[in-house]
Amino acid sequence: MQPIRTYLQEHRPEHLKWAIDLCRIPSISTRPECKKDVAAAAQWVCDLCNRIGLKASVHPTAGHPIVYAEHCQAAGAPTFLVYGHFDVQPEGDLDLWDAKPFEPTVKNGLLWCRGSSDDKGQLLIHLRAVAAWLAVEKKLPVNLKFLFEGEEEVSSPNLVPFIQEHLDLLKCDHILISDTGMYEEGWPTITYGTRGLLYKEVRLTGPKHDLHSGSFGGSLANPANVLAELIASFHDANGRVTIPGFYDDVVEASAAERAQLKSLPFDEAKYAADIGVTALTGEKGYTANERRWIRPTLDVNGIYGGFMAEGANTIIPKGAGAKISMRLVPNQSGEKLDAIFDKTVRERLPKTVRVEIINHGHADAYMAPLDSKPMQAARKAFKEVFGKDPAFIREGGSLPILPKFKKLLGADSLMLGFAGPNCNAHGPNENQCISDLDNGAEAVALLYGYLK
């Protein structure tokens, strides 16, 4: 496959321009005023697919469009579905950017712009690999289908309906995704597990309006005080979640997996400094990586209520609330814990306040089989190009589409990450190491060959 690698090396300037052109499009899916931009990004991706030799089309949905493409001419070979997204997060505070987010800038070997790493740059890795195969060999070694959406950053509300309506079209043996990161700079990474999510909101109300804390304080329950006590009750002294039954269905990581995770280089002091805290903490008996990857958690995402403006206003607020997320691990049921959480909150609250509990949704955890042929093929391809075995990790975040792919298509997913650990995805100065994109394209091209 050296001619294919040579082709990719010779066409790096052209392929970088692909990334620059696509990243110029402000395809922010959460903004109604960017609807035309998301559609423009979809058409750009579709046009590129057709130009390199795929058969592609844009499919409208109730929201933003989906691009489907394929090249299925390898008789008897397995079929793989490549998933990615061309929508991006809002740019945030422009004062925090060193360059304009939608005017891609190349500096110090990095591509600086929104979407460079999440996920336009990584999406294009697969199309670069396809372009090389079709230019050099005039065929692909396996059958490939591509599903690129424009709503990933808004939780993909129309993706599952699209899949359900096109089950035959999307039928495949395995799914390939490049929308994750590297464990360390220049170290290609395979993510084989993600945590699930249960997101709740608790709203407490007391008096019919704010009251003078001097005149009324001490005679009624302060919703903010009650909320603080409730939140404090969610963890014990060892950092474990105190929701009854929270750990009942947890599948513990094996000793072998824990040993493998501990073998990854990790400097706690540097990690703490990088994220700006003075020390690490969490559930006792587990390392920092284990706590953020393989253990379930409960965190308060936001607290509101009362007087928060500049100056002083001595009141007892009429209400207070908090948004709370739980990250779940394999075999934990968000639906089951939803009911348990609600029951626990109501039991722990005094009758002196009223409560409303809102469910903002849940998603299952996902685990990919480590012994699959695609997993082993990826290991071989990555080692050839990057000169080292890929890192194998779990991801603490949630990718709801993975368990849905498994349920609807019966296919497992292989997550191939090329975004650097300091890429600032979703934040200011998002960036992507260009050499990682280049090497990633070569590795994916080799992977296609090893998958046949």
N, C-alpha and C positions, 0 to 999 in steps of 0.2 A: 504493500500500500504506500510505498514511498512516493510514487508519482502524485498521489492525492495530497500527501503532506507538502510536497514541493509546490503544487498548485496553490494551496492555502497560504504558504509563505510568500509566494510571488504576488498574491492578490490581497495582501494585508492592507495596503492603502485604500483600495477600492472598498473593502469590507468595513474599514473604519469610517469611511464616508457614509456607508449604509447607516451605521449607528448614529452618526452626527445628524443625518437627514431625518431619521425617525425621531430622535430625541428633541428635535426642534419643534415638533408638533405638541402643543400643550394639551394633551389628551387627559385632562383631569376629570375623571368619571363622576365625581361627587358634585361638580358644578354644572347647573343647567346651562349656563352660558357657554360651556365648553362642549356641548353636545356635538356641534359640527366638527370640532377638533378631534373628538374621539372617533367620529365617523371617517374623518380624513386619515387618521392613523390606521384604521381598519382597511381602508382602500389602499393605502401605501403598502401595508403588509401583504395584502392580496395581490397587488401588482408585482411585487417582488417575487412572491411564490410562483406566479405564472411565468415571470421572466427567466427564472432559473430552471424551469422545466417541470414544475408541479402543476397539477390541475386544481385551481383554487377559485373560491367564490365567497362573497360576503352574504351573510344571513342576518336579516333584521330580527330583532326581538322586541319585547315590550319596552326594553330600555335601550342599552347600547348594543351595537352589532357584534356578531361573532364571525370569525374567518375560519373556514374549513378548507383544507388542502390535502391532496394525497398523491402518492405515486405507488401503485399496487400492481406491479408487473413481475414480481419475483415469484414465479410459480413454486408452490411447495414450501416457501420460506415463511417464517413467522411474521406477524403483523404487530407493529408498535405504534402507539398513539402518543404523539408529542404534544404536551400541553404548555401554554404560556399565556401571558397577558400583555397587552399594549397600552393599557390605561395606567395612569400614575397618580400619586398623591399630590395634593396642593403644595405649592412652593413654600408656604409658611411665611415667616418674617423675612422680607427681602433684605433687611439690614444685616442679617446674619450670613448672607451669602457673599462670597468673595468674587463670584461671577454671576451673571444673569442665568437663572435656572433653565431657561429655554433657548439660550444661546451657547451651545456646547463649546467648551474650551479644552484644549489639549495642553497640559502642563505637567512636567516632571513624570512623564510616562503614564499619566492618568487622564481619563476623560471625565471632566467635571460638568454635570448637568443633571436635571431631574430625569429619572428613567435609565440612566447609564448602567446601573446595576440591577434595578428593580423596575421592570424586568426586561426592558427593551434590548439592552446589551446581551443579556443571557439568551433571550428568545432568538436573537440573530445567530448565535453560535450554531444552532441546529440547521438553520437555513444556509449558513456558510458551508457546513459539512455536506449538505445535500448538493449545493452548487458544485463543490469539488468532485463528488462522485459522478454527477451527471456530465460534467465537462470532460472528465478524464476517461471514465468507463462507459459512459452513455447509459448507465443503468444503476440501480441501487441493489445492494446485496440482500436487503430485506424489504418487506412492504412497510411503507410509512404513511401514517395519517397525521394530520396536524389540526389541533383545536386551539385557536388563539381567541381570547375573549377581551372585552373592553369594560368589564365590571368587577374584576378581582378586588380592586381597592374599595369597593362598596359591597363586599360580601357575596358577589356573584348571584344576585337574585334570580336571573333568568338562565343561568347555566344548567341547573338540574332539569327544568322543563325542556330545554333544548336537547339534552341528552336523552331524556325519556321519549321525546318525539323522534329521535334518530338513533335508536339502539342498534339497528342493523348497520347503518352507515359508520358508526363509531366502534363496532365490534373489533376487538384486538386481543392479543395475547399478553401484553404488558404495556405499561405507561411510562413515558420518560418525561421528567420535569427538570428544568433548570431555573429555579426561582429561590434558591437557598444560598447560603454563604460558605466560605472556607473557614476552617478552624483557626488557621494561621495564614499569614500572607504567603501566597504562592503554594499553598498546600491544598490541592483539590480534595474535596470533601464529599462523602456520601452520607446523607442523612437518612437513617432507616426508621426513625420513629418521630412522631409529633404528639404533643399533648392535646387533649380535648379542652373544652371550655364550657363553663356555665356562668352566665352573666346575670346578676340580679340588681335590683334597686330597692332600697328600703326607705320609705317616707313616713316620718312621724309627725303628728300634729298634736298640739295641746290646747292652749287658749284660742279664742276666736280671732285674736289679733295680738300683735306684740304688746307686752306689758312693761311698766316701769319696774326695774329690778329692785329698787329700794322699797317701793310701796307694796309690791306683791311677792318679792323673793322670799322663799321659805315656806310659802303657803300652797304651792302647787309644783307639779313636776315640770322641770325645764326640759323640753324635747332634745335640746343639744346635749345636756348632761346625760340623759337616758341613752341617747345614741352612742355617746362615748363609752358608756358602760357596756352596751351591747357589743360594740366593736372589740373592746378589750376582752370580752368573754370568748372570742372565737379562737384563741390560741392559749395553750398552756405554757408552763415555764420552759418546756423542752422544745417549743416551736411547733408542736403538733396541733392540727386543727381539731377543735372540740365538738364539731357537729357529730351527733351520735350516728354511728354506722358509716362515717366518712371513709374509713379505710377498709371496710368489710370486703369489698370486691377488688381491692388493689392486687394486681399481679406483680409480685416482687421480681425485681431483676435478678437474674441468675448470678452466681458467684463468678462465673466466667465473664459475663458481660460487665460486671462491676470492676473486675480486674482489668479488662480491656479499656474501660473508661479511665481508670486510674493511671493507665500507662501513658495517656496523653499528657504532654508537657503542660503544666499549669502553675503559674506563679500567683498565689493568692494576694500578695501585697501589690503586685503590679495590676492585677485585675481590679482590686479595690481602688487603687489610684486612678486607673483609667476611667472608672465610672464615678469617681469623685466622692467616695465614702471613706470613713476612717477605719472601718473594719467590716468583716463579713459576719453574717449570722444566719440562722435558719434552723431547720429541724435537726436535732442532735442525732449523731450516729451516721451522718452522710456528708460526703464532700460537697463543695460548692457546685461542681458540675452535676453531681447526682441530684442535688436539691433543685437545680434549674432544669433538669432534663427528665429524670425518671421518677420523681416524687410529685404527688399532688400538692397543690398549694391553695391558699385563700388570701387574697389581697384586696384592700380598699383602694379603689381607683379614683375616688373623689368624695369630698364631704362638703355639704352646703347647708346654709341656714343662718339666720341671725344677721347682725350688723357686721359688715366686712369692709366698709368704706374707710377713708382716712378720717382720723379723729376718734372721738368717743361717743357712744350712744348706749347708755346703760339700760338694756332691755332684757326681758325674757322672751326669746323668739317664739312665734306661734308655731313654728315647725322647723324641722331639720331632716336631712336625708343623706344617704350615702349610696354610691355605686360600688358593687362588690363583685369581683370575678374569682372563679375557682378554676384552676388548671387541673385537668383530669388525666389520668394515665390509663393504659389499656385495661379493659373490663369494667371500669367505672361507668355508670350510666348517668348522663346528665339529666335525663327525664326522672330517674329515681331520686337523685340527690336534690332535684328541684323541689319536690314535695317535702323531703326531709328538712331542707333548709327552711322552708316556709314554716313548718311545724315548730322547729327549734326557735326561730325568731319570735313567734307568737307566744311560746311558752316562757321565754326569757324576759319578755317585756312586761312591765307593770300595767295594771288596768288604768293607770292615770294618764296614759297617752293612747291615741288611736294610730293604727298602722295600716299602710298600704304597701303591698309587695308586688313589684313589677318584674316579670321575666323578660329579659332582653335576648333570650335565645341560648341555645347550647349546640355544641358540636362534639363528635366522638374523637377519641384518640386514634392513632393509626400506627401499626408496626408492619414493616416490610420484612419478608423472609430473607435472612442473611445468606442462605445457601442457594438462592436462585441463580439460574444461568446468567441473566442480565447483570446481577450483582458481581459475579465472578468475571464476566466479560469487561465490566467497567473497571474493576481492579487492574486487569491486565492492560487495558488501553491507557489508563491514567499513569501507570508506572512507566510505560514506554515513553510517554511524552514529557511528563513532569519529573521523571527520574526517581520517584518514590511512590510507595503504596499510598492510596488515598486514606485520609482520616475517616473513621467511621464514628458517627455521633448520633445522638438523638437531639431533637429540637424542642426547646421549651414552649415555643409558640404553637399555634393551632393552624392547620390547613384543612378546613372542613371538606374540601373537595376530595381529599384522599379516601376517607371512608365511604364517601358517596360514589366515587369511581368503583371501589371494590363492590359495593352493594349493587350498583346499576349495571356495570359492565363485567363484573366478576374478575377484574384484573388488578394485580398489585402494581404499585408505583415505585420507580427508581428515581430518587432525587439527587441530581448531580449539581453541586454548588460551586460557582466560580466567583461570587462576590466576596471581596475582601472583608475582614472583620471590622475594618474602619471605613467602610463604604458610605456610612451615614444614610442608608436607605430610609426614606420618610423624613429625613431631617435636612438641615441646611448643608450646602456643599456636598451633596451626594456625588460620589465618584466611583470610578471603576478602573482598575489596573488594566491597561490595554494589552499587556503581554499575557495576562491571564485569559482575556478573551481570545487572543491568538492561539495560545496553547490549548484552551478549551475547545476551540473549533477542530484542532487536530485530534485531540483525544476523542471527541464525539465522532469524528469521521472514522477513526479506528474502531471505536465501539460498534458502529453500524456493521463493520466488517466482521467483527467477532460475534455478533449476535446471530449470524445466519446459521 
